[in-house]
Amino acid sequence: MTEYVSRQSRWQIFLAGLERAGNRLPVPAVLFIWLCVILLVLSWLMAALGVQAQLPGRTEPVVARSLLSAEGIRWMLTHTIDNFITFAPVGTVLVVMLGIGVAEHSGLFKVVLERLVLAAPRVLLTWVVVLAGILSNLAMDAGYVVLIPLAAMLFASAGRPPLAGIVAAFAGVSAGYSANVVLGPVDALLAGISTEAVALVADDYQVGIASNYYFMVASTVLLSTVGVWVTEKLVVPYLEDQNTGTAVAIEPLTAAQRRGLWAVLAWTLCFGLLLALGLATGWLHDPEQPGFLASAALQGIVVVIAFYAAVAGWLFGRVSGRYRDSRAAIEGMESAMGTLATYLVLMFFAAQFVNFFAWSQLGTITAASGAKLLLGLDLNAGLLLVLLIFITAGMNLFVGSASAKWALMAPVFVPMLYLLGVSPEATQVAYRIGDSTTNVITPLMPYFGVVIAFAQRYRADFGVGTLVALMLPYSLTFLFAWSSFLLIWFWLGWPLGPAASVLLN
């Protein structure tokens, strides 16, 4: 016990320094404002020095352009609005959140999460808790506010340490953030930023929302299994002597909610059948580009997800009695849009930064120079991706926003690795692994304090150091297991998603 307390104290000292350093960073939107200012000055300096780079396959060199020149100022004044409204992550996330907002507001996500965990046999309880955490990412914040306290209650009811339930659920929700078996807002957001970034060196390249789907489905199984091993072998032994606390009763499903779930199941079957018929009859296919990859079902996957979720949420709300009229569903959409205020402000400045980087041609020059440097290191594609994973994991300790980090990193790493033959889809996967795995060990993560508050219901002295000490085994194990999994996937030559390979053809 003394050794545990000593170790905890060392973690407290380390995290106090980490938190002070992280708190000195501005909020993401302000960070991008400063980056835009720095880019203005840097573009002027690079243009004055005549900095240029040679791209493979091009006869003319790429020359730096000054944003502070007369031409640059005219371009900024006339393109600021277009930079924002045409920025790919903006429209896709807004549309998908209209549907997700109804499903969350109606209570559908909450009920589904509760049923998923409660239905698990005791022997599979830990596995289902971690899996439910990973799947809850589709519901945005629902996993943090619903699943984590629910997992503590379930573990306590089963005579197990409730803190083990909290950290297992937190690992699934946060360390397994990017994995899922269903496409969601994260896929749309990252694919949009990746498309904008690769345009620096390949104008017509599109990164699809489903470009990482195969790998993320397999990752869901991997992380659920790894999460169980860490919980049972490393975490529970620390906590088995702790007070289990008092279990809180979970309200059973009402008859109305049960009818609502049946209505959603019927809608799911009907919707799936309609999609299948549309694909089978060719109604959803492009006559000029037959095949599933060019079909409206896949190309319009954001609208498909939004429409399905909106109808499912509305049906559940109406049948369960939560919604009295159609205005309630609109309130759900408005509520979801309200939560995106911070995101939209961030995306405005991120869009300017990305487009400034592109117009000044510093992005292309950086990519070409970086590619030349990495080429000199003679690393294969797999090692390059692992290097990116660890760079991202380190940055994630200080900059928590997934969209902010990727908007910052993508214009550099996507073109750079593209010039080395690594696909943007693979670069995006590497980023997602690094971005997810260290979420659970940084106090700068927005829900870190919320998890501590849940844990303090069962242990009054539970603090930042305690949580990080318990989550570090998950973070490190997920990081190494997931990175190794990507290397194995790469060596086997499997596609990451539909028409998305690791290496460029």
Buried (B, 14 or more C-beta within 10 A) or exposed (E): EEEEEEEBEEBBEEBEEBBEEBEEEEEBBEBBBEBBEEBBEBBBEBBEEEBBBEBEEEEEEBBBBBBBBEEBEEBBEEBEEEBBEEBBBBBBBBBBBBBBBBBBBBBBBBBBBBBBBBEBEEEEBBBBBBBBBBBBBBBBBBBBBBBBBBBBBBBBBBEBBBBBBBBBBBBBBBBBBBBBBBBBBBBBBBBBBBBBBBBBBBEEBBBBBBBBBBBBBBBBEBBBEBBBBBBBEBBBEBBEEBEBBEBEEEEEBEEEBBBBBEBBEEBBEEBEEEBEEBBEEEEBBEEEEEEEBBBBBBBBBBBBBBBBBBBBBBBBBBBBEBBEEEEBBBBBBEBBBEEBEEBBBBBBBBBBBBBBBBBBBBBBBBBBEBBBEBEEEEBEBBBBBBBBBBBBBEBBBBBBBBBBBBBBBBBBBBBBBBBBBBBBBBBBBBBBBBBBBBBBBBBBBEBBEBBBEBBEBBBEEBBBBBBBBBBBBBBBBBBBBBBEBBBEBBEEEEBBBBBBBBEBE
